[in-house]
Amino acid sequence: MPDYPETALYRAISTGQFPVIVSLPRHELELAKAALDGGAAAIKVHLNAYHRASGTTFGSFAQELPFLEKLAKLGAPMLVMAGQETVPTLEEMDALAALGFEGFNVYADHLQPHLLQSRLRPMPALSSSSTDADVVRLAAIPGAIIEASIMDFSDYGNRLNAYDLARYAQIAALATVPVIAPSQKLFSPTDMPALRAAGIAAPLLGVIVIGSSPNSIHNAVAAIASA
């Protein structure tokens, strides 16, 4: 297993600081700058994937590299959703680490063995069909952070409810590692105390919450970061 560095972002996630992470709806530098100006602690990008919530198709490592190099120059912590059936090679994963990326994310079904040999910290994602046994299995991956991507697509954009919070709390209690909650539902600033109380280590804000313009991203991130 690689010796993953204990970065400022990882310390914030693992010590209860509740940092706000932003998933970009498109690979545009102005969107990343707006998120950081609003108070985001890290930026997440995508490779090899169609993102249903935003309707964006993200290309391969080679196709997205020009943007990734520009993003790296901002100096902010960076995470990558590595793909679906297609994922980067080990050499490409290490090239991402050399650019400054800290962690990678894929659904558990797409967690190819070579990804765990890279220098990027694994952030495997649960799905709407994941079981408690899946939580325990993913938490056993050395160095892992779990992404609780547990909502059914038909429920995307609805308000967070007591059942959702109870499920987050159950996952956080089962996991011996930090758990991040992506905004598949419409997270609001007033939801942040409840997410923290459920044991969530960080919110991951995507298009459902932040929209897709620099102004909407800045305003949404600022409201949640201040909460």
C-alpha positions as CSV (number, residue, x, y, z in Angstrom):
1,M,0.0,0.0,0.0
2,P,1.3,3.5,-0.8
3,D,2.1,5.7,2.1
4,Y,-0.6,8.3,1.6
5,P,0.5,11.8,2.9
6,E,-1.5,13.4,5.7
7,T,-2.4,16.5,3.8
8,A,-4.2,19.5,5.2
9,L,-7.4,18.3,3.5
10,Y,-7.2,14.8,4.9
11,R,-6.6,16.3,8.4
12,A,-9.6,18.5,8.0
13,I,-11.8,15.6,6.9
14,S,-10.5,13.2,9.6
15,T,-10.5,15.6,12.6
16,G,-14.1,17.0,12.4
17,Q,-13.3,20.3,10.6
18,F,-16.1,19.6,8.1
19,P,-14.4,21.0,5.0
20,V,-16.6,21.8,2.0
21,I,-15.6,20.0,-1.2
22,V,-17.0,21.1,-4.6
23,S,-17.5,18.8,-7.6
24,L,-17.3,20.8,-10.8
25,P,-20.2,20.5,-13.2
26,R,-17.9,21.3,-16.1
27,H,-14.1,21.6,-16.4
28,E,-13.9,25.3,-16.5
29,L,-11.3,27.2,-14.5
30,E,-13.7,30.1,-13.7
31,L,-16.0,27.6,-12.0
32,A,-13.2,26.3,-9.8
33,K,-12.1,29.8,-8.9
34,A,-15.7,30.7,-7.9
35,A,-15.9,27.7,-5.7
36,L,-12.6,28.5,-4.0
37,D,-13.5,32.1,-3.6
38,G,-16.7,31.0,-1.9
39,G,-14.9,29.0,0.7
40,A,-14.4,25.5,-0.9
41,A,-11.6,23.5,0.7
42,A,-11.0,21.3,-2.3
43,I,-12.1,20.8,-5.9
44,K,-13.2,17.5,-7.4
45,V,-13.0,16.7,-11.2
46,H,-14.1,13.8,-13.3
47,L,-12.6,11.5,-15.9
48,N,-14.0,8.8,-18.2
49,A,-17.6,9.4,-17.0
50,Y,-21.0,10.7,-17.9
51,H,-22.3,12.7,-15.0
52,R,-26.1,12.3,-14.9
53,A,-26.9,15.2,-12.6
54,S,-25.0,17.8,-14.7
55,G,-25.5,16.1,-18.1
56,T,-21.7,16.4,-18.8
57,T,-19.5,13.8,-20.4
58,F,-15.9,13.9,-19.1
59,G,-13.1,12.6,-21.2
60,S,-10.0,10.5,-20.6
61,F,-6.9,11.6,-18.8
62,A,-5.2,12.7,-22.0
63,Q,-8.3,14.6,-23.1
64,E,-8.7,16.4,-19.8
65,L,-5.0,16.9,-19.0
66,P,-4.8,20.5,-20.4
67,F,-7.6,21.6,-17.9
68,L,-6.1,19.6,-15.0
69,E,-2.7,21.3,-15.5
70,K,-4.4,24.7,-15.3
71,L,-6.4,23.7,-12.3
72,A,-3.3,22.5,-10.5
73,K,-1.7,25.9,-10.9
74,L,-4.5,27.3,-8.5
75,G,-2.7,25.4,-5.7
76,A,-5.9,24.1,-4.1
77,P,-6.4,20.5,-2.9
78,M,-7.8,18.3,-5.8
79,L,-9.6,15.0,-6.0
80,V,-10.6,13.0,-9.1
81,M,-13.5,10.8,-9.9
82,A,-11.4,8.4,-12.0
83,G,-14.1,6.8,-14.2
84,Q,-16.6,4.1,-14.6
85,E,-15.9,1.0,-16.7
86,T,-12.8,2.8,-18.1
87,V,-10.3,4.2,-15.5
88,P,-6.8,5.7,-15.9
89,T,-3.8,3.5,-16.1
90,L,-1.4,3.3,-13.1
91,E,1.0,5.6,-14.9
92,E,-1.8,8.1,-15.4
93,M,-2.9,7.8,-11.8
94,D,0.7,8.6,-10.7
95,A,0.8,11.5,-13.2
96,L,-2.3,12.9,-11.4
97,A,-0.5,12.5,-8.1
98,A,2.5,14.4,-9.6
99,L,0.1,17.2,-10.5
100,G,-1.0,17.4,-6.9
101,F,-4.2,15.3,-6.8
102,E,-4.7,13.7,-3.4
103,G,-7.4,11.2,-3.8
104,F,-9.5,9.3,-6.3
105,N,-13.1,8.2,-6.3
106,V,-14.9,5.4,-8.2
107,Y,-18.0,3.3,-7.4
108,A,-17.0,0.1,-5.7
109,D,-17.9,-2.0,-8.7
110,H,-15.3,0.0,-10.8
111,L,-12.5,-0.3,-8.2
112,Q,-9.9,-2.0,-10.4
113,P,-6.9,-3.5,-8.4
114,H,-4.3,-1.3,-10.0
115,L,-6.0,1.9,-8.7
116,L,-5.1,0.8,-5.2
117,Q,-1.4,0.7,-6.2
118,S,-1.4,4.4,-7.1
119,R,-0.3,7.3,-4.9
120,L,-3.8,8.7,-4.7
121,R,-5.8,8.0,-1.5
122,P,-8.9,5.7,-2.3
123,M,-12.3,7.2,-1.9
124,P,-14.6,4.3,-3.0
125,A,-18.3,5.2,-3.4
126,L,-21.3,3.3,-2.1
127,S,-24.3,3.1,-4.3
128,S,-28.1,3.1,-3.7
129,S,-28.0,-0.7,-3.5
130,S,-25.0,-1.0,-1.1
131,T,-25.4,-3.0,2.0
132,D,-23.9,-2.7,5.5
133,A,-21.5,-5.4,4.5
134,D,-20.3,-3.2,1.6
135,V,-19.6,-0.4,4.1
136,V,-17.5,-2.6,6.3
137,R,-15.6,-4.0,3.2
138,L,-14.8,-0.6,1.8
139,A,-13.8,0.7,5.2
140,A,-11.2,-2.1,5.4
141,I,-9.3,-0.7,2.4
142,P,-6.1,0.8,3.9
143,G,-6.2,4.6,3.9
144,A,-9.8,4.8,2.5
145,I,-12.4,7.5,2.8
146,I,-15.9,6.4,1.9
147,E,-18.3,8.5,-0.3
148,A,-21.9,7.8,0.6
149,S,-23.4,8.1,-2.8
150,I,-26.5,6.2,-1.7
151,M,-29.5,8.0,-3.2
152,D,-31.5,6.6,-6.0
153,F,-31.4,8.7,-9.1
154,S,-35.2,9.2,-9.0
155,D,-34.7,10.9,-5.7
156,Y,-32.1,13.4,-6.8
157,G,-32.8,17.0,-6.1
158,N,-35.3,16.4,-3.3
159,R,-34.8,17.7,0.2
160,L,-32.9,15.8,2.7
161,N,-35.1,14.0,5.2
162,A,-34.9,12.1,8.4
163,Y,-34.6,8.7,6.7
164,D,-31.6,10.0,4.7
165,L,-29.9,11.3,7.9
166,A,-30.5,8.0,9.6
167,R,-28.9,6.1,6.8
168,Y,-25.9,8.4,6.8
169,A,-25.6,7.9,10.6
170,Q,-25.8,4.2,10.2
171,I,-23.0,4.2,7.5
172,A,-20.8,6.5,9.6
173,A,-21.3,4.3,12.7
174,L,-20.3,1.2,10.7
175,A,-17.3,2.8,9.0
176,T,-14.1,3.1,10.8
177,V,-13.0,5.8,8.3
178,P,-14.3,9.2,7.3
179,V,-17.5,9.4,5.3
180,I,-18.3,12.1,2.8
181,A,-21.8,12.9,1.6
182,P,-22.3,14.0,-2.0
183,S,-25.2,16.4,-2.6
184,Q,-27.4,14.0,-4.6
185,K,-30.2,15.7,-2.6
186,L,-30.7,19.5,-2.3
187,F,-28.4,20.2,0.7
188,S,-29.1,23.6,2.3
189,P,-27.1,25.6,4.8
190,T,-29.5,24.5,7.5
191,D,-28.8,20.8,6.8
192,M,-25.1,21.2,7.7
193,P,-25.5,20.7,11.5
194,A,-27.7,17.6,10.9
195,L,-25.1,16.1,8.6
196,R,-22.4,16.7,11.1
197,A,-24.5,15.2,13.8
198,A,-25.0,12.1,11.6
199,G,-21.2,11.6,11.5
200,I,-20.6,13.0,8.0
201,A,-17.0,14.2,7.7
202,A,-17.5,16.6,4.8
203,P,-20.2,17.6,2.3
204,L,-19.4,17.2,-1.4
205,L,-21.4,19.8,-3.3
206,G,-22.4,19.2,-6.9
207,V,-24.6,20.8,-9.5
208,I,-27.9,20.1,-7.6
209,V,-26.8,22.5,-4.9
210,I,-24.3,24.8,-6.6
211,G,-25.7,25.2,-10.1
212,S,-23.4,25.6,-13.1
213,S,-22.4,29.3,-13.3
214,P,-19.6,31.1,-11.5
215,N,-22.1,33.3,-9.6
216,S,-24.4,30.4,-8.5
217,I,-21.4,28.4,-7.4
218,H,-19.8,31.2,-5.4
219,N,-23.1,32.0,-3.6
220,A,-24.1,28.5,-2.8
221,V,-20.6,27.5,-1.6
222,A,-20.3,30.6,0.5
223,A,-23.7,30.0,2.2
224,I,-22.9,26.4,3.1
225,A,-19.3,27.1,4.1
226,S,-20.4,29.8,6.5
227,A,-23.0,27.4,8.0
